[in-house]
Amino acid sequence: MTNFEKFLDKNSVFKNISVLSPHYIPKILPYREKQIEEIMSYIAPTLKNQKSRNILIYGKTGTGKTCSVKKIMEEFEKIQSNARMHYLNCRVYNSKYRVLQKVMKDYWPELEKAGFGLPFIYEKLLETLKQQRYLIVVLDEIDMVKDLDDLIYTLTRANDESGAGGLSIMGISNKLSFKENLDPRSKSSLNEVEIVFQPYTTEQLQKILEQRVEEGFQPNAVKQSAVNLAAALTAQENGDARYALKLLMRAGEIADEKKKNFVDDSDVEEARKRVETDIIAETINTLPEMHKITLHAIAKLSLNGSKYARLDGMAEGFLMSGEVYEEYERCCRQLRKKPRSLRWYKEYLNDLEMLGLVITTPSSKGIRGQTTLIKLGHEPEIVYKITNTSFFC
């Protein structure tokens, strides 16, 4: 009979693989001390029963934004006060209602039950602030909130209506331009400070990987040249530390598969081919169902080719929005799902573009009428295989 002993006794290059997870928060975050201190200086007043400034944190994926904020939260929670930080991933809590309900459940457990309207939850927020409480609401991927203007206005207005306590917003976004889509009222009410996290350089990535290698791998299990290569490949791509860590973790798994006791350049090169697909799959598999069906329709059409491909002004690989919507409706019928309206479909496209899964652009003058052209952000074969497996495995 198979038991766990053979797995527990198995030799591995890893000492603690969890250290390579993007969710792991190290004791020291290299090259982010300045940003961490700056954020701390802005939110420190809440620990003295004073409202802090609203903060917007920008930076590309894998630049240490979320990790830095979570590190700050760890330190914040060590100090006894009336202040509290609430972290929300806006891919999950993507509406004003969900955000308010999630935050208020920590103070009013009865809100766990469904059925409470927004006015009731908002009154609970005001009641919480009147108890001289100070809240910092951290909205990670803030641009994923559907009714963001309403949420910002509601949260900032609560400070005026409560007359006590204080609520501050800390928004985290991958897009420097996201604020351009806010209405003037929301922009004005934010009155925020902005902090930008720049992509890591090759040298910085190298030091970050060396830190994790020391904690996560067996002694001398990773060749220095492999670390250097992983750092260089990542810097060349996007400076994404999460990509670099995943590259090194996958290289270690490949070395284990080959029953080697070290990781070298060849393992990193092989890992590179697998990691890109892993990252795309992770992003796609966390999409809501209708977003995924929309992406599946785009991938399917991209493989088959646009019926308008020969029109003047149609760039290679692009599809017309109308034909994608028709394919989306066909996919919904095939899956026995009710297709949503064109308005919702356009929302799905916007969300997919934010995640880098599609590219959209207005049609050129060579195409009669005005439409949106759509193209996949990754290889159609890879995207189709992932979405097809999700729906038809």
Secondary structure as GFF3:
##gff-version 3
##sequence-region A 1 393
A	DSSP	alpha_helix	5	8	.	.	.	ID=ss1
A	DSSP	three_ten_helix	17	20	.	.	.	ID=ss2
A	DSSP	alpha_helix	33	43	.	.	.	ID=ss3
A	DSSP	three_ten_helix	44	48	.	.	.	ID=ss4
A	DSSP	beta_strand	55	59	.	.	.	ID=ss5
A	DSSP	alpha_helix	65	76	.	.	.	ID=ss6
A	DSSP	beta_strand	83	89	.	.	.	ID=ss7
A	DSSP	alpha_helix	96	105	.	.	.	ID=ss8
A	DSSP	three_ten_helix	109	112	.	.	.	ID=ss9
A	DSSP	alpha_helix	118	130	.	.	.	ID=ss10
A	DSSP	beta_strand	134	140	.	.	.	ID=ss11
A	DSSP	three_ten_helix	142	144	.	.	.	ID=ss12
A	DSSP	alpha_helix	148	162	.	.	.	ID=ss13
A	DSSP	beta_strand	166	173	.	.	.	ID=ss14
A	DSSP	three_ten_helix	178	181	.	.	.	ID=ss15
A	DSSP	alpha_helix	184	190	.	.	.	ID=ss16
A	DSSP	beta_strand	193	197	.	.	.	ID=ss17
A	DSSP	alpha_helix	202	216	.	.	.	ID=ss18
A	DSSP	alpha_helix	224	237	.	.	.	ID=ss19
A	DSSP	alpha_helix	241	257	.	.	.	ID=ss20
A	DSSP	alpha_helix	265	285	.	.	.	ID=ss21
A	DSSP	alpha_helix	289	304	.	.	.	ID=ss22
A	DSSP	beta_strand	319	320	.	.	.	ID=ss23
A	DSSP	alpha_helix	321	334	.	.	.	ID=ss24
A	DSSP	alpha_helix	342	354	.	.	.	ID=ss25
A	DSSP	beta_strand	358	362	.	.	.	ID=ss26
A	DSSP	beta_strand	372	376	.	.	.	ID=ss27
A	DSSP	alpha_helix	380	392	.	.	.	ID=ss28
###
